[in-house]
């Protein structure tokens, strides 16, 4: 197993005392990754996987110390330097991703609901960066409260190569310093505006009441459960209405998205209006696409982590265990998502992440092929 992700994780400076190392770094990380891909959710699962696959794993790994115990896996990841592991992850992702020019990078947080030590403690929140076009998690940062996502986002941006990318963030991340950092990294931003930027939101509302949009695009989408959504995206370049326009680095336009959802059966209609600011010179149709892409972090990342990987059920609480297990899960997810993307079965049904994990558990060759990684 000298495959792509493992090559980069070899760059991790092992925190363990050399004379006490029974199991090599490669062995611990490779078994963990292979086990998670194959459905493991706990340290016990990873140990069981190693024992049952020991003969096969021994073809690629130094197992002179046997298979590490569940306690060994737990201790290793609880004490491992999360920032150093995340750096290895970022370098690996950079090596497999093609240019991010004009690609959307969505940043959002997710609560690890099993991470709270007691009823009074805080949940761990993982703030992740997701590239929808590439089906790749690009990085993550840990915080203990959702309100602290504001401090995590700049750190995450520092770890990413965003030259030419479009960064989308929900209203929590609509901060002047974050916009400044995105521009400094040679990216562009599309930031949601809500009540946390009260005066900015009011200015944008007034602008769309008084000024004719410079560009407009309407898209009709057939949703699930018999619903139709019509989404109208409008763009205004006249920023005179925005009193704080000079405080937002390279602010170029303001955007309004009006969504109308109609239930075909009942005829019930739901309307929603959302506002955005952006540094990007783009058409209304392009902004519609960027904003839609942002939901990929919910639908393709967070939903998959909760449903396929059952991340919310994870009870890893010791040291850095929860954060580091979450990172290994994202390595696995990147490999799964980019292994024959769009692959279909004989009946023409797309093969889900859950089915790919089953196939990896049943077929050693399939698992090895997946761990080898893919060029995106």
Helices and strands as residue ranges (DSSP letters): H 4-9, G 18-20, H 25-37, H 43-52, H 54-57, H 70-79, H 82-96, E 104-112, E 124-131, E 136-143, G 146-148, H 149-159, E 166-169, G 171-173, H 176-184, E 188-193, G 195-197, H 198-210, E 215-223, E 227-236, G 245-247, E 253-263, E 269-278, H 284-294, H 296-296, I 297-302, H 303-307, G 311-313, H 321-337, H 353-362, H 364-371
